[in-house]
Structure formats: C-alpha cells, structure tokens
Amino acid sequence: MTTQTRTDAPARVFPGFQYPRWPQGNIRRLTRLSGWIGISILTLMLILAFFPSAIAPYDSTERVALPLQKPNADNLLGTNDLGQDLFSELIAGTRASLFTGLIVATLAICIGTVIGLASGYLGGWIDSLLMRLTDLILVLPFLPLVILISVYLGPSQRNIIIVLSIFFWAAPARLIRARVLSMRAETFIEAARALGANPVQIMAGHLWSGVRPLALVQVVLVASASILAESSLSFLGLGDPSGKSWGTMLYFARASGAFLSDAWKWWVLPTGLMITLTVLSLGLIGYSLEQRIVNSVS
C-alpha cells in the first residue's frame, strides 16, 4: 500500500486562491505620496525653526500672563508655571530639537561613511579593527551609557550632540561597508585600480558615488532617532535647562506637576504632537528614498 504526501492540501481546501497583490503603479504612487507628505511636514518644521520670531506672538522667555493659564485668545496654548506663552515656547523649541537631530545625523553619517568606505575597501587588519570597534559600539547598552556620559559631561545641548554622534555612526558604517564589499569587485573599480588610482581616489571618486544614496537615507533615519533621543535625554533633565527644546518643555511640565492637573492637555500634548509629526515626516521621507533606491537597483 502506497502513501501519498498531500503537498497540495491548501490548494484543495481553497481552490483557485491567490494572495492579493497591489499593482506596481499603485505602490509607486503611494511611495511618492508618502514622500511628499513627509517633505511638506518637514518644510513646515524648518520654517518654524528658521523664522520663530515671525510666527511666535511673544518672546519665549518673557512672562506675559499669570502662571498656568488655560488657552485663550491671547495665549493659544495657555501659559506655563512661570507665565510664559506655551505656543511661543513650542515654536522656539523647534529650532533646538530639529537642528540637534540634523547636526547629529550629519556628524554620525560622516564618521560612518569614512569608516565604512575604509573598512570595506582596504580590508585586512584595518577592516578587522574598524569592525570590532563598530561591534563594540553596537552591543553597548545605549541608554545607560548615554545617561552616564551626559551626566559626566554636564547638561547642555552641545554635549547631547557629542554623545549621540558617538553612538549613532556604527549602524550606518556597517551598512555602507556591506555596500562597498559588493562594489569592490566591479569592473570600473578594477579599471581605476589598473590605471594607477590610489585607494583614497577610488573611495572618494568611485565608491562614494555608489554609497551616496544609502548615506542619504541613513541621514534621514539617524536624524529621526536623534530627535527622539534628544527629547528623551532632555526630559530626564540632561538637556540645557536654559535653552528651549521640546524635551526641556516636557521636563519642566513634569517638574511642575502638569501631569497631575489639566495643564498637560495644552502643555504636554502639543509638544508630543510636534515630536511625533517631525519623526513621522523623516520616516516617510526615508521610506520613500529607500523605495526609490530599491526600484532603481532592481
């Protein structure tokens, strides 16, 4: 008696079933739409960051009303515990939070790109040394060490930028190294080497053009993570207490007991919404760029 393996059981149970697939054109339109939505939100945030005085009705450090006033015609989001206008403070915090994310992303990607190019192309002991350093950064517990270093250096926006840049270059370096390894054996690289180009010329002139789209995507993603990290550290009291950022707004809201009253509705929620919108816009832009790279490669 012979037995038969029923490998076609799902087809008998669901005859003619096919997984639904979106048309490729719809996916491209959705990717393009998400990218434009992200660019629109980010453009609005940049306008707020570059021209805060033209939009904010008051100076963010000026006392304009009684403390903890509810939203009204003069103060759109009410006032904080010092009587400062929360809407003006929210606009002023855009510059610090957004610029911190962009500066950290730029520094981290520059470091990661140099290390990824050198490690992937030169190989040998240089590759081993750089990748072991990268692995060390990746396996270290991020939050406890960042808090420890920030406490040691002191609370300031500059120290937050330094600390985050130290930790955020490792992941992009690994991705760029992997891309360089796949490009190292390409014909045009062999031709450049045969013509006498030195390693610096090959990395800067040929390999960089191949990893540039990947580095651009990583700038967007690291900027998003940096804004979240900066807000978290400032919320814990490790930011610049004399400056205005979304994280410090949340810190002072917690310190003044806003979460125990109705003040959180106009103090905490708008701040959290601004952080969410900024991170969302960068995520949408990063997704759109990533899909464009995938489509161009395929």
N, C-alpha and C positions, 0 to 999 in steps of 0.2 A: 504494500500500500504506500503510495507516494503522498508526500505533503507538499503543499504549495504555499510559499510566502506571500502574504497579501500586502504587497507593497503599494497596490493601487486602491487601498481601502478608502482613503479620503475622497478619491475621485468617484467611487461608487456611492458613498454617502452623500456627497454634494456634486452631482453630475453637472459638468459644464461650469463649475465655479472658477472665477478668475479674480485675483486681487485687483482692486480698483487702482488705476494709475492716472495721475494728473497729466494732461497734455504738457509737453515740454514748454510750449509757448506760455502756458499759464504760470509755470514755475518761474520762468524768466521775468514775466511781468510782476509777479509777487516779489521777487528779489529786487527788481528795480524800484518798486513802490516802497518797500521797506527801507531801502537805501535813501530815497528822497525824504521819507518821513524822518529818519534819523538826522539827515543833514539839516532839515528845517528846524527841528528842535535844538540841535547843536548851534545853529546860526543864531537863534533867539538867545541862547545862553551866552554866546560870545558878545552879542550886542549889550546884554546886561552887564557883562564883565568889563567891556571897554568903555561904556558910557553910563556908569551908575548915577552920576550926578544929574544927567539929563532926564532920568526916569524916576529916581527916588525923590519923594517930596521933601525930605528932611535930611540933615546930616545924621548918619547912623550913630554918632557918638553924642548927639545933642539930646538933652531932656526936653521933651515937647509937651508932655501931659503928665497926669497922675499915673503912678505905677499900676500895672495890671488892668488897664482899661480895656473894655471889650471893643471889638471892631465897630467903627463909626465912620461918619463922612470925612472927618479929619485924619483918622488913623485907620487905614483899610484893614489892617490885621491887628489892631489894638496896640498896646504897649507892653514892654517887659517890666521886670521888677524894679528897674531904675527909671521908668518913664520914657524910655527911648522907643521910637517908632519901629515896630517889628517889620513892616514892609520895607522900610529903608535899610534896615539891618539885613534883611533877606537878600536884597539886591546887592548890597556891599559884600556879602559873603560869597556871592557868585564868583567874583574875581579870585579870591584866595583859593577856593576849592577847585575851580576849573584850572587855574594856572598851575596849582600844585600837581594835579593829575597829568597835565601836558608836559611839565618840566620833568617829572619822574619818568614818564614814558619815553621822552626823548633821550634822557641820560641812560636809562636801562637798555634801550634798543641800540644805542651807540656802543655801549660796552658789550652787549650780547652779540652784535654783528661782528665786531672785531674778533672776539673770542671764537665765534662760530666759524668765521672765514679762516682764521689761522689754524684752528684745530682740525677742520675738515680737509683743508688743502695740504698743510705741511705734514700731518700725520706723525707717526713715530712717538718719541718721548714727549714732544710738545702736545700732541693730541691726548696722550695718557694723562699728563699733568693737568691740562686745562679741563678735561672731562671729569677727573677726580675732584677738582675744585668745584665744578658745576654740580656734581652729585652731592657734595658736602652741603652746598647752599640749598639744594632741593630737599634734602632729608632733614635739615634742621627745623625744629618747631618754630613756625613763623611768628605767631602772636606773642608767645612768652619772650622770645629774644628781642622782638621789636620793642615791646614794652620795656624790657630791661635796658636796652641801648638808649631808648628815648629818655628814660629816667636818668641815666648816667650823663647824657649829653645836655639835658635840660629841655624844658618845654619851649619850643619855638618852631615856626614854620620851616625854617631852613634845615633844622635837624631832622624833621619829619621827611623832608625831601631826600636828605642824605641816607637815612635809614632805609626808606623804601627803595631807593635806587640800588642799594647794596643787595637787596633780596629779590628784586624783580627782573634782573638781567639773565638769570640762569635758564629759565624755560625757553625764552627766545633763542638763546645761544644753542641749545640742543636742537631746536627745530631748524635753525639756519645751518648748523653743521650737517644735519641729515640731508638737506638740500644740496650743500656743497659736495658731499660724498657722491651723490647721484650725478653731479655735473662734472666731476673731476676727470672722468674718462671720456668726456665728449670730444668730438673731432676738433672743434675750434680751440679747445684748451690745449690739446696736443699740438696743434699748429702754432699757437702762440708760444708754447714752450720750445718748439723746434726752431722758431725764428729768433730765439735768444731772449725772450721776455723773462724778467726776474719774477720771483713769487709775489712781490708787492704789486708789480704792474698787472699780473694776472688776477690777483684778488681784487684790486681796486678797479680795474678796467673791464674784466670779463665776468668774473664770478659775482661781483656786486650787482651787475645788471640782471643776473638771474635770480638773486635772492631779494632784490628790492621790493617786489610786490608782497612777498611774505613778510618782510620787515615792516612794511606799511600797515598790514593787517595787525601785526603784533603791537605797533604803536597805539592803535585804537583800543585793542583789548587791554593792554597794560594801563592805559590812561583810565579806563573804566574801573579796573581793580584798584588803581591808586586813589581815585576819588573815594571809593568805599573805605579803603584802609585809612586815609587821612581823616575822614569823618569819624571812623571808629576810634582812632587814637585821640582826636580832639574831644570826642565825647567822654573819654576816660580821663580827660584833664591833662593830656600830654601835648596839646597844641599851644599856640601862642595865646595866652589869656587876654593880651591887649589888642589882638587882632580880631577881625571879623571873618568868620567862616561858618559854613553850615554846621560843622562839627562842634565848634565852640558855642553856637546857638543852642544846640541840643544839650551841651554840658551845663550851661547856665540855666536852661529850663529845668533840668534835673536837680541842680543845686538849689534852686529857688522854690522847689516843690510844685512846679507847674503840673506834674503828673497827678497830683493829689487834688487838683481843682479843675475848673472848666478852662483854665488858661491853655491847656495842652491842645485844645481844638484850634486855636489861632496861632499858637507858638510852635508846637511840635509838628502838626500835620502838614502845614505848608513847607516847612523845612525838609521833612521826609519826602514830600512830593517832588521838590526840586532835585534832591539827590536821585530819586527814582527815575525821573524824566531824563536827567543827564546820563545816567548809567544806561538807561534803555536806548537813548539815541546813539551812544557809542556802540552798544551791542548790535543795533540794527545796521549801522554803517559797517562794522566789522563783518557781520554775516553777509552783507551784500558784496563787499570786496572779496571775501573768501569764495563765494559762489562764482564771481567773475573769474577768479584765478582758476578754479576747477574747470569751468567751461572752456577757458582759453587753452588749458593743458590738454583736455580731452578733445 
